[in-house]
């Protein structure tokens, strides 16, 4: 199994930047895809970005050009660099992994079987 722990959330003004990290422990090599999701207040969880084992990346439409997902394989760390933040980016951000499985539906939360505890991001106008 693999465990995921996020960090780096906080409060920032619109236009600012934040960098989220997700450290994977256990057996991260068996994760075929790793992704960031977010859940705004009162809304469903939505996909932000995904990176697969081969380094292929996809982004949700609302964050394209502003957010960048990357992996530091040596440190088993997934990173989300968030620039030009907007108030609508306010949400709890979750790290997720497809561990021991693969699904082509990267933007669907049920495709992922391991989740972190989440980290709050608040963007004020």
SVG drawing of the C-alpha trace seen along z (x, -y; Angstrom):
<svg xmlns="http://www.w3.org/2000/svg" viewBox="-23 -41 39 45">
<polyline fill="none" stroke="black" stroke-width="0.4" points="0.0,0.0 1.0,-3.7 0.3,-6.6 0.0,-10.2 0.6,-13.3 0.0,-16.8 1.5,-20.1 1.9,-23.6 -1.7,-25.0 -2.5,-28.4 -4.1,-31.7 -3.0,-34.0 -4.4,-37.0 -5.6,-36.8 -2.8,-36.8 -0.4,-35.1 1.2,-31.7 1.3,-28.6 3.2,-25.3 1.6,-22.1 3.6,-18.9 2.5,-15.3 4.9,-12.8 4.2,-9.2 5.5,-6.5 5.1,-2.7 5.2,-1.3 4.8,-4.3 6.4,-2.6 3.1,-0.6 1.2,-3.9 0.4,-4.2 -1.0,-7.7 -0.9,-10.5 -3.2,-13.4 -4.4,-16.5 -8.1,-17.0 -9.9,-19.8 -13.2,-20.2 -14.6,-23.8 -17.0,-24.5 -20.4,-22.9 -19.2,-21.4 -18.1,-18.0 -14.5,-16.9 -12.9,-17.9 -9.8,-16.9 -7.0,-19.5 -4.1,-17.7 -2.6,-14.2 0.8,-12.8 1.3,-9.1 4.3,-6.8 5.5,-7.8 5.4,-11.5 2.3,-12.3 0.3,-15.2 -3.2,-16.4 -4.9,-19.5 -8.4,-20.5 -9.6,-23.3 -10.0,-25.8 -6.3,-25.6 -4.5,-25.3 -1.7,-27.8 -1.7,-28.6 -0.9,-25.4 1.9,-23.0 2.1,-19.4 5.5,-17.6 7.1,-14.7 10.4,-14.4 10.9,-10.7 14.0,-10.7 11.9,-12.1 8.7,-10.3 7.0,-13.7 4.2,-15.1 4.2,-18.8 1.5,-21.3 2.8,-24.8 -0.2,-27.2 0.3,-30.7 -2.1,-33.5 -4.5,-32.2 -8.1,-33.3 -10.8,-33.3 -12.5,-30.4 -9.4,-28.3 -10.4,-28.2 -10.8,-24.6 -9.4,-21.6 -6.7,-20.1 -6.2,-16.3 -3.4,-14.2 -4.5,-10.9 -3.0,-7.8 -4.1,-4.9 -2.2,-2.2 -1.9,1.3 -4.5,0.4 -4.9,-1.8 -7.9,-3.7 -8.0,-5.9 -10.6,-8.1 -8.0,-10.2 -10.5,-13.0 -12.9,-10.6 -12.3,-10.4 -13.4,-6.7 -10.4,-5.8 -8.2,-6.5 -7.9,-4.2 -5.5,-6.1 -6.1,-9.6 -4.3,-12.1 -6.0,-14.0 -6.2,-17.2 -4.8,-20.7 -6.8,-23.9 -6.1,-26.6 -7.9,-30.0 -7.6,-32.8 -9.0,-36.2 -9.9,-38.9"/>
</svg>
